[in-house]
Amino acid sequence: MMDRLFAPQSAEALAHTHLTENWLTWDQDHPSLNETVAAACATYQAFQRYLSGSDLYLVPRTCSDLEGVLKRYAYDGIHNTIARSRSPLERGGYSRMCHLVELSISKVLNENDNAAFLLDLHRPRHEARSPKFAASTRPIKIK
């Protein structure tokens, strides 16, 4: 399902592959933490975590709710990457990584029908969006 959101050659997919395949040495190539790679990997991990639904307790109902969940998951990914890294984080690096993650998440959600697809993915079946079950526009009289 990740291929629907990220092409295999996307920066996020490549960063995730690089960090997971080289998890022992990925941070030795640079004198400081590579913020771009860390942010791209955190974005990929956020969508992967959402797709699994394993720790999704409150299902998002709106696009802004969904974006909030994905950002929270991505921030967790950034924290994990910083904790594993042996390279120091440059001044302002955390803010720059958060900004890159937010841009990437927004970009993915605004492409095609990704936001609707992700919202419908974990929606309870009785709440499925269907025009015939849409809210009635007829007023209800209360006595």
TIRO-2110 file (N, C-alpha, C; in Angstrom, 1 decimal):
// TIRO-2110
0.8, -1.2, 0.0, N, 1, A
0.0, 0.0, 0.0, CA, 1, A
0.9, 1.3, 0.0, C, 1, A
2.1, 1.1, 0.5, N, 2, A
3.0, 2.3, 0.5, CA, 2, A
3.3, 2.8, -0.9, C, 2, A
3.2, 1.9, -1.9, N, 3, A
3.5, 2.4, -3.3, CA, 3, A
2.4, 3.3, -3.8, C, 3, A
1.3, 3.2, -3.2, N, 4, A
0.2, 4.2, -3.6, CA, 4, A
0.5, 5.6, -3.2, C, 4, A
1.2, 5.7, -2.0, N, 5, A
1.5, 7.0, -1.5, CA, 5, A
2.9, 7.5, -1.9, C, 5, A
3.9, 6.6, -2.0, N, 6, A
5.3, 7.0, -2.3, CA, 6, A
5.8, 6.1, -3.4, C, 6, A
6.3, 6.7, -4.5, N, 7, A
7.0, 5.9, -5.5, CA, 7, A
8.3, 5.4, -4.9, C, 7, A
8.7, 4.2, -5.4, N, 8, A
9.9, 3.6, -4.8, CA, 8, A
11.1, 4.5, -4.9, C, 8, A
11.2, 5.4, -5.9, N, 9, A
12.3, 6.3, -6.0, CA, 9, A
12.1, 7.7, -5.4, C, 9, A
11.0, 7.8, -4.6, N, 10, A
10.7, 9.1, -3.9, CA, 10, A
11.8, 9.3, -2.8, C, 10, A
12.0, 10.5, -2.4, N, 11, A
13.0, 10.8, -1.3, CA, 11, A
12.6, 10.1, 0.0, C, 11, A
11.3, 10.0, 0.3, N, 12, A
10.9, 9.3, 1.5, CA, 12, A
11.2, 7.8, 1.5, C, 12, A
10.9, 7.2, 0.4, N, 13, A
11.1, 5.8, 0.3, CA, 13, A
12.6, 5.5, 0.3, C, 13, A
13.4, 6.3, -0.4, N, 14, A
14.8, 6.1, -0.5, CA, 14, A
15.5, 6.3, 0.9, C, 14, A
15.0, 7.3, 1.6, N, 15, A
15.5, 7.6, 2.9, CA, 15, A
15.2, 6.5, 3.9, C, 15, A
14.0, 6.0, 3.8, N, 16, A
13.6, 4.8, 4.7, CA, 16, A
14.4, 3.6, 4.4, C, 16, A
14.6, 3.3, 3.1, N, 17, A
15.5, 2.2, 2.7, CA, 17, A
16.9, 2.4, 3.2, C, 17, A
17.4, 3.6, 3.0, N, 18, A
18.8, 3.8, 3.4, CA, 18, A
19.0, 3.7, 5.0, C, 18, A
18.1, 4.2, 5.7, N, 19, A
18.2, 4.1, 7.2, CA, 19, A
18.0, 2.7, 7.7, C, 19, A
17.0, 2.0, 7.1, N, 20, A
16.7, 0.6, 7.6, CA, 20, A
17.8, -0.4, 7.2, C, 20, A
18.3, -0.2, 6.0, N, 21, A
19.3, -1.2, 5.5, CA, 21, A
20.7, -0.9, 6.1, C, 21, A
21.0, 0.4, 6.5, N, 22, A
22.3, 0.8, 7.0, CA, 22, A
22.2, 1.3, 8.4, C, 22, A
21.3, 0.6, 9.2, N, 23, A
21.0, 1.2, 10.5, CA, 23, A
22.2, 1.3, 11.5, C, 23, A
23.3, 0.5, 11.2, N, 24, A
24.4, 0.6, 12.1, CA, 24, A
25.4, 1.8, 11.7, C, 24, A
25.4, 2.1, 10.4, N, 25, A
26.4, 3.1, 10.0, CA, 25, A
25.8, 4.3, 9.2, C, 25, A
24.5, 4.4, 9.2, N, 26, A
23.9, 5.5, 8.4, CA, 26, A
24.3, 6.9, 8.8, C, 26, A
24.6, 7.1, 10.1, N, 27, A
24.9, 8.4, 10.6, CA, 27, A
26.4, 8.7, 10.6, C, 27, A
27.2, 7.9, 10.1, N, 28, A
28.7, 8.1, 10.1, CA, 28, A
29.2, 8.9, 8.8, C, 28, A
28.3, 9.0, 7.9, N, 29, A
28.7, 9.7, 6.6, CA, 29, A
28.8, 11.2, 6.7, C, 29, A
28.2, 11.8, 7.7, N, 30, A
28.1, 13.2, 7.9, CA, 30, A
28.6, 13.7, 9.2, C, 30, A
29.2, 14.8, 9.3, N, 31, A
29.6, 15.3, 10.6, CA, 31, A
28.5, 15.6, 11.6, C, 31, A
27.3, 15.9, 11.0, N, 32, A
26.1, 16.1, 11.9, CA, 32, A
25.0, 15.3, 11.3, C, 32, A
23.9, 15.2, 12.0, N, 33, A
22.7, 14.4, 11.5, CA, 33, A
22.2, 15.0, 10.2, C, 33, A
22.0, 14.1, 9.2, N, 34, A
21.5, 14.5, 8.0, CA, 34, A
20.0, 14.7, 8.1, C, 34, A
19.6, 16.0, 8.2, N, 35, A
18.2, 16.4, 8.6, CA, 35, A
17.2, 16.0, 7.5, C, 35, A
17.6, 16.1, 6.2, N, 36, A
16.8, 15.8, 5.1, CA, 36, A
16.4, 14.3, 5.1, C, 36, A
17.4, 13.5, 5.2, N, 37, A
17.2, 12.0, 5.2, CA, 37, A
16.3, 11.6, 6.4, C, 37, A
16.7, 12.2, 7.6, N, 38, A
15.9, 11.8, 8.8, CA, 38, A
14.4, 12.3, 8.7, C, 38, A
14.2, 13.4, 8.1, N, 39, A
12.8, 13.9, 8.0, CA, 39, A
12.0, 13.1, 6.9, C, 39, A
12.7, 12.8, 5.8, N, 40, A
12.0, 12.0, 4.8, CA, 40, A
11.7, 10.6, 5.3, C, 40, A
12.6, 10.0, 6.1, N, 41, A
12.3, 8.7, 6.7, CA, 41, A
11.2, 8.8, 7.7, C, 41, A
11.2, 9.8, 8.5, N, 42, A
10.1, 10.0, 9.5, CA, 42, A
8.8, 10.1, 8.8, C, 42, A
8.7, 10.8, 7.7, N, 43, A
7.5, 10.9, 7.0, CA, 43, A
7.0, 9.5, 6.5, C, 43, A
7.9, 8.8, 5.9, N, 44, A
7.6, 7.5, 5.4, CA, 44, A
7.1, 6.6, 6.6, C, 44, A
7.8, 6.6, 7.7, N, 45, A
7.4, 5.8, 8.9, CA, 45, A
6.0, 6.2, 9.4, C, 45, A
5.7, 7.5, 9.3, N, 46, A
4.4, 8.0, 9.8, CA, 46, A
3.3, 7.4, 9.0, C, 46, A
3.4, 7.4, 7.7, N, 47, A
2.4, 6.8, 6.9, CA, 47, A
2.3, 5.3, 7.0, C, 47, A
3.5, 4.7, 7.2, N, 48, A
3.5, 3.2, 7.4, CA, 48, A
2.8, 2.9, 8.7, C, 48, A
3.0, 3.6, 9.8, N, 49, A
2.4, 3.4, 11.1, CA, 49, A
0.9, 3.6, 11.0, C, 49, A
0.5, 4.7, 10.2, N, 50, A
-1.0, 4.9, 10.1, CA, 50, A
-1.6, 3.8, 9.3, C, 50, A
-1.0, 3.3, 8.3, N, 51, A
-1.6, 2.2, 7.5, CA, 51, A
-1.8, 1.0, 8.3, C, 51, A
-0.8, 0.7, 9.2, N, 52, A
-0.9, -0.5, 10.0, CA, 52, A
-2.1, -0.4, 11.0, C, 52, A
-2.4, 0.8, 11.5, N, 53, A
-3.5, 1.0, 12.4, CA, 53, A
-3.3, 0.4, 13.7, C, 53, A
-2.1, -0.1, 14.0, N, 54, A
-1.9, -0.9, 15.3, CA, 54, A
-2.1, -0.1, 16.5, C, 54, A
-1.8, 1.2, 16.5, N, 55, A
-2.0, 2.0, 17.7, CA, 55, A
-2.8, 3.2, 17.4, C, 55, A
-3.8, 3.1, 16.6, N, 56, A
-4.7, 4.2, 16.2, CA, 56, A
-6.0, 4.0, 17.1, C, 56, A
-6.1, 4.8, 18.1, N, 57, A
-7.2, 4.6, 19.0, CA, 57, A
-8.4, 5.5, 18.7, C, 57, A
-8.1, 6.7, 18.2, N, 58, A
-9.1, 7.7, 17.7, CA, 58, A
-9.0, 7.8, 16.2, C, 58, A
-9.9, 7.3, 15.5, N, 59, A
-9.9, 7.4, 14.1, CA, 59, A
-10.2, 8.8, 13.6, C, 59, A
-9.3, 9.4, 12.8, N, 60, A
-9.5, 10.7, 12.3, CA, 60, A
-10.7, 10.8, 11.4, C, 60, A
-11.5, 11.8, 11.5, N, 61, A
-12.7, 12.0, 10.7, CA, 61, A
-12.5, 13.1, 9.6, C, 61, A
-11.6, 14.0, 9.8, N, 62, A
-11.4, 15.1, 8.9, CA, 62, A
-9.9, 15.0, 8.4, C, 62, A
-9.7, 15.8, 7.3, N, 63, A
-8.3, 15.8, 6.8, CA, 63, A
-7.4, 16.5, 7.8, C, 63, A
-7.8, 17.5, 8.5, N, 64, A
-7.0, 18.1, 9.5, CA, 64, A
-6.7, 17.2, 10.7, C, 64, A
-7.6, 16.3, 11.0, N, 65, A
-7.4, 15.3, 12.1, CA, 65, A
-6.3, 14.3, 11.6, C, 65, A
-6.5, 13.9, 10.3, N, 66, A
-5.6, 12.9, 9.7, CA, 66, A
-4.2, 13.5, 9.7, C, 66, A
-4.1, 14.8, 9.3, N, 67, A
-2.8, 15.4, 9.2, CA, 67, A
-2.1, 15.5, 10.6, C, 67, A
-2.9, 15.8, 11.6, N, 68, A
-2.4, 15.8, 13.0, CA, 68, A
-1.9, 14.5, 13.4, C, 68, A
-2.6, 13.4, 13.1, N, 69, A
-2.1, 12.1, 13.5, CA, 69, A
-0.8, 11.8, 12.8, C, 69, A
-0.7, 12.1, 11.5, N, 70, A
0.5, 11.8, 10.7, CA, 70, A
1.7, 12.6, 11.2, C, 70, A
1.4, 13.9, 11.6, N, 71, A
2.5, 14.7, 12.1, CA, 71, A
3.0, 14.2, 13.4, C, 71, A
2.1, 13.8, 14.3, N, 72, A
2.5, 13.2, 15.6, CA, 72, A
3.3, 11.9, 15.4, C, 72, A
2.9, 11.1, 14.5, N, 73, A
3.7, 9.9, 14.2, CA, 73, A
5.1, 10.2, 13.6, C, 73, A
5.1, 11.3, 12.8, N, 74, A
6.4, 11.7, 12.2, CA, 74, A
7.3, 12.3, 13.2, C, 74, A
6.8, 13.1, 14.2, N, 75, A
7.6, 13.6, 15.2, CA, 75, A
8.2, 12.5, 16.1, C, 75, A
7.4, 11.4, 16.3, N, 76, A
7.9, 10.3, 17.0, CA, 76, A
9.1, 9.7, 16.2, C, 76, A
9.0, 9.6, 14.9, N, 77, A
10.0, 9.1, 14.1, CA, 77, A
11.3, 9.9, 14.1, C, 77, A
11.1, 11.2, 14.2, N, 78, A
12.2, 12.1, 14.3, CA, 78, A
12.9, 11.9, 15.7, C, 78, A
12.1, 11.8, 16.7, N, 79, A
12.7, 11.6, 18.0, CA, 79, A
13.5, 10.3, 18.1, C, 79, A
13.0, 9.2, 17.5, N, 80, A
13.7, 7.9, 17.5, CA, 80, A
15.0, 8.0, 16.7, C, 80, A
14.9, 8.8, 15.6, N, 81, A
16.1, 8.9, 14.7, CA, 81, A
17.2, 9.7, 15.5, C, 81, A
16.8, 10.8, 16.2, N, 82, A
17.8, 11.5, 17.0, CA, 82, A
18.4, 10.7, 18.1, C, 82, A
17.5, 9.9, 18.7, N, 83, A
18.0, 9.0, 19.8, CA, 83, A
19.0, 8.0, 19.3, C, 83, A
18.8, 7.5, 18.1, N, 84, A
19.7, 6.4, 17.6, CA, 84, A
21.0, 7.0, 17.0, C, 84, A
21.0, 8.2, 16.6, N, 85, A
22.1, 8.9, 16.0, CA, 85, A
23.3, 9.1, 16.9, C, 85, A
24.4, 8.9, 16.4, N, 86, A
25.7, 9.2, 17.1, CA, 86, A
26.2, 10.5, 16.7, C, 86, A
25.6, 11.1, 15.6, N, 87, A
26.0, 12.4, 15.1, CA, 87, A
25.2, 13.5, 15.9, C, 87, A
25.9, 14.6, 16.1, N, 88, A
25.1, 15.7, 16.8, CA, 88, A
24.1, 16.4, 15.9, C, 88, A
23.1, 17.0, 16.5, N, 89, A
22.1, 17.7, 15.7, CA, 89, A
22.5, 19.2, 15.7, C, 89, A
22.5, 19.8, 14.5, N, 90, A
22.9, 21.2, 14.4, CA, 90, A
21.8, 22.1, 15.0, C, 90, A
22.2, 23.2, 15.4, N, 91, A
21.3, 24.2, 16.0, CA, 91, A
20.2, 24.5, 15.0, C, 91, A
18.9, 24.4, 15.5, N, 92, A
17.8, 24.6, 14.7, CA, 92, A
17.4, 23.4, 13.8, C, 92, A
18.1, 22.3, 14.0, N, 93, A
17.9, 21.1, 13.2, CA, 93, A
16.5, 20.4, 13.4, C, 93, A
16.1, 20.4, 14.7, N, 94, A
14.8, 19.8, 15.0, CA, 94, A
13.7, 20.5, 14.3, C, 94, A
13.7, 21.8, 14.4, N, 95, A
12.7, 22.7, 13.8, CA, 95, A
12.7, 22.5, 12.2, C, 95, A
13.9, 22.4, 11.6, N, 96, A
13.9, 22.2, 10.2, CA, 96, A
13.4, 20.9, 9.8, C, 96, A
13.7, 19.8, 10.6, N, 97, A
13.1, 18.5, 10.3, CA, 97, A
11.6, 18.5, 10.4, C, 97, A
11.1, 19.1, 11.5, N, 98, A
9.6, 19.2, 11.6, CA, 98, A
9.0, 19.9, 10.4, C, 98, A
9.6, 20.9, 10.0, N, 99, A
9.1, 21.7, 8.8, CA, 99, A
9.1, 20.8, 7.6, C, 99, A
10.2, 20.1, 7.3, N, 100, A
10.3, 19.2, 6.2, CA, 100, A
9.2, 18.1, 6.2, C, 100, A
9.0, 17.6, 7.4, N, 101, A
8.0, 16.5, 7.6, CA, 101, A
6.6, 17.1, 7.3, C, 101, A
6.3, 18.3, 7.8, N, 102, A
5.0, 18.9, 7.6, CA, 102, A
4.7, 19.1, 6.1, C, 102, A
5.8, 19.6, 5.4, N, 103, A
5.6, 19.9, 4.0, CA, 103, A
5.4, 18.6, 3.2, C, 103, A
6.1, 17.5, 3.6, N, 104, A
6.0, 16.3, 2.9, CA, 104, A
4.6, 15.6, 3.1, C, 104, A
4.1, 15.7, 4.4, N, 105, A
2.8, 15.1, 4.7, CA, 105, A
1.7, 15.9, 3.9, C, 105, A
1.8, 17.2, 3.9, N, 106, A
0.8, 18.0, 3.2, CA, 106, A
0.8, 17.6, 1.7, C, 106, A
2.0, 17.5, 1.1, N, 107, A
2.2, 17.1, -0.3, CA, 107, A
1.5, 15.8, -0.6, C, 107, A
1.7, 14.8, 0.2, N, 108, A
1.2, 13.5, 0.0, CA, 108, A
-0.3, 13.5, 0.1, C, 108, A
-0.8, 14.2, 1.1, N, 109, A
-2.3, 14.2, 1.3, CA, 109, A
-3.0, 15.0, 0.2, C, 109, A
-2.4, 16.0, -0.4, N, 110, A
-3.0, 16.7, -1.4, CA, 110, A
-2.9, 16.1, -2.8, C, 110, A
-2.2, 15.0, -2.9, N, 111, A
-2.1, 14.3, -4.2, CA, 111, A
-3.2, 13.4, -4.4, C, 111, A
-3.7, 13.3, -5.7, N, 112, A
-4.8, 12.3, -6.0, CA, 112, A
-5.9, 12.4, -5.0, C, 112, A
-6.3, 11.2, -4.5, N, 113, A
-7.3, 11.2, -3.5, CA, 113, A
-6.8, 10.5, -2.2, C, 113, A
-5.5, 10.8, -1.9, N, 114, A
-4.8, 10.1, -0.8, CA, 114, A
-5.5, 10.4, 0.5, C, 114, A
-5.9, 11.6, 0.7, N, 115, A
-6.5, 12.0, 2.0, CA, 115, A
-7.8, 11.2, 2.2, C, 115, A
-8.7, 11.1, 1.2, N, 116, A
-9.9, 10.4, 1.3, CA, 116, A
-9.7, 8.9, 1.5, C, 116, A
-8.7, 8.4, 0.7, N, 117, A
-8.3, 7.0, 0.9, CA, 117, A
-7.9, 6.7, 2.3, C, 117, A
-7.0, 7.5, 2.9, N, 118, A
-6.5, 7.2, 4.2, CA, 118, A
-7.6, 7.4, 5.3, C, 118, A
-8.5, 8.4, 5.1, N, 119, A
-9.6, 8.6, 6.0, CA, 119, A
-10.6, 7.3, 6.0, C, 119, A
-10.8, 6.8, 4.8, N, 120, A
-11.7, 5.7, 4.7, CA, 120, A
-11.1, 4.4, 5.1, C, 120, A
-9.8, 4.3, 5.2, N, 121, A
-9.1, 3.1, 5.5, CA, 121, A
-9.5, 2.5, 6.8, C, 121, A
-9.6, 3.3, 7.9, N, 122, A
-9.9, 2.9, 9.2, CA, 122, A
-11.2, 3.3, 9.7, C, 122, A
-12.0, 3.9, 8.8, N, 123, A
-13.4, 4.3, 9.2, CA, 123, A
-14.2, 3.0, 9.5, C, 123, A
-15.0, 3.1, 10.6, N, 124, A
-15.9, 1.9, 10.8, CA, 124, A
-16.8, 1.7, 9.7, C, 124, A
-17.1, 0.5, 9.3, N, 125, A
-18.0, 0.2, 8.2, CA, 125, A
-19.3, 0.9, 8.2, C, 125, A
-19.9, 1.0, 9.4, N, 126, A
-21.2, 1.7, 9.5, CA, 126, A
-21.2, 3.2, 9.2, C, 126, A
-20.0, 3.7, 9.1, N, 127, A
-19.8, 5.2, 8.8, CA, 127, A
-19.3, 5.4, 7.4, C, 127, A
-19.3, 4.4, 6.6, N, 128, A
-18.8, 4.5, 5.2, CA, 128, A
-19.5, 5.6, 4.5, C, 128, A
-18.7, 6.4, 3.7, N, 129, A
-19.2, 7.5, 3.0, CA, 129, A
-20.0, 6.9, 1.8, C, 129, A
-21.2, 7.3, 1.7, N, 130, A
-22.0, 6.8, 0.5, CA, 130, A
-23.1, 7.9, 0.3, C, 130, A
-23.3, 8.3, -0.9, N, 131, A
-24.3, 9.3, -1.2, CA, 131, A
-25.7, 9.0, -0.7, C, 131, A
-26.0, 7.7, -0.8, N, 132, A
-27.4, 7.3, -0.4, CA, 132, A
-27.6, 7.3, 1.1, C, 132, A
-26.5, 7.4, 1.9, N, 133, A
-26.6, 7.5, 3.3, CA, 133, A
-26.2, 8.8, 3.8, C, 133, A
-26.1, 9.8, 2.9, N, 134, A
-25.7, 11.1, 3.3, CA, 134, A
-26.8, 11.7, 4.2, C, 134, A
-26.4, 12.7, 5.0, N, 135, A
-27.4, 13.4, 5.9, CA, 135, A
-28.5, 14.0, 5.1, C, 135, A
-29.7, 13.8, 5.6, N, 136, A
-30.9, 14.3, 5.0, CA, 136, A
-31.0, 15.8, 5.2, C, 136, A
-31.5, 16.5, 4.1, N, 137, A
-31.6, 17.9, 4.2, CA, 137, A
-33.0, 18.3, 4.7, C, 137, A
-33.8, 17.3, 4.9, N, 138, A
-35.2, 17.6, 5.4, CA, 138, A
-35.2, 18.0, 6.8, C, 138, A
-35.9, 19.1, 7.2, N, 139, A
-35.9, 19.5, 8.6, CA, 139, A
-36.7, 18.5, 9.5, C, 139, A
-36.3, 18.4, 10.7, N, 140, A
-36.9, 17.5, 11.7, CA, 140, A
-37.7, 18.4, 12.6, C, 140, A
-39.0, 18.1, 12.8, N, 141, A
-39.9, 18.9, 13.7, CA, 141, A
-39.8, 18.2, 15.1, C, 141, A
-39.7, 19.1, 16.0, N, 142, A
-39.7, 18.6, 17.4, CA, 142, A
-40.9, 19.2, 18.1, C, 142, A
-41.6, 18.3, 18.8, N, 143, A
-42.9, 18.8, 19.4, CA, 143, A
-42.6, 19.1, 20.9, C, 143, A
END
